[in-house]
Amino acid sequence: MAAPTSAWAWGMAAEPAGLTWGMDMMPARMPAMGRSRTGTAALRQEKPQQVGANRVHHFMEGEDYGPVLTPMIVCIVEAKLQLNPVLLSPLHAGSNRTYLTWNLLCPTSDIHYSLDPAHKSWSGRNSPATFPRTTQLLIVTEPLKYPWCIPVDAQNENIGVTCGEIMDAVERSMRAVIAKKDWDSVLSTELRNEALASYKRNRGRGEGLDFKVPGRELGEAMVRMDFLRDFIYWGGLEVLDTHQPETEGDHQFIMRKWLNQNGQGSAAGWPCTLVLRLESVRSRGADREKSRVADRLAEREKSRGADRLAPEQEKSSFMKANSAAERPKKTIRWVDGLGPSSLWTARNG
């Protein structure tokens, strides 16, 4: 695929010296950098509408809740994108919020929330993916896991890119046929062997697997999802931030790979770019095992608590049955001047 030919594409500070690895996987048609739908007037709009004393949510569905910007405008005004919580990774979701579960080998109809049954569809498809809203987004991931960018265009420029459009774009990219030049120029021998094994697995019956595979419906041609190998699970999205700490797999590391800088220098940031995290079958299996262990421990503690509570409940019942209200009154009398003597009297005595 053709690489961008100008330095301003997606807000790049300068054109990279080499394009042999990730950049040749960039989409042939880069998004237009024209003015936003509402122009500069949208940037001066008043505060969001309010309903009573409550402000309208940033990710409200509909056309009337904020400006829709192009990547160029986002770059010019240095807007900081906020990602819709629906799209966040499990690591950023927090213990009190559910997240999306998706086997990328399966269609988007299989997506569901982690706390919902698999047959229940997820809500939030039509809500905007970011705030402020944008007409276009670009999704990247670690090139060794998936060496293709995923462009996403808003179907309705009055709304911007929605969460559902992101999922649809990811599915289309996963099912695209791999070009021969991609196979010849990118894949090492080891990765080719892994991709071939994945090709056979994805078209099989799924016997002995803990996850679903498409089977024969994929056809004979090799598609991009075959290159996922074991990284088949949706791990959520993150807004690209090249100022993160220097670690393997961080945004700076990923962008240097895409720009073919071989770990040298500082990678330029692109506006309206999201990072897709992919989880492996092994890590997902480990997470499930941890969850099962945690559930077993919780049940054990619950049963122990019930055992400890039973004697207390019996004692409480006994004390209640023998409370002062149910017992005869106790009075004190002086008997023959010898001192106090405790005498039991009748209740009304």
Secondary structure, DSSP 8 states (H G I E B T S, - for coil): -----STTGGG-SS--S--SSSGGGS-SS-------TTHHHHHT--S--EETTEE--TT-SSSSSS-EE-HHHHHHHT---EE-GGGB-HHHH-TTS--EE-BTTS-GGG-EETTS-TTS--S-TTSBSEESEESEEEEE--TTT----EEEE-SSTTT--BHHHHHHHHHHHHTSB--HHHHHHH--HHHHHHHHHHHHHHTS--TT-SS---GGGG-SS-BGGGGGTT--EEEEEEE--TTS---TTSHHHHHHHHTT-TT-S-----TTEEEEEEE-HHHHHHHHHHHHHHHHHHHHHHHHHHHHHHHHHHHHHHHHHT-TTTS--EEEEE-TTS-EEEEE--TT-
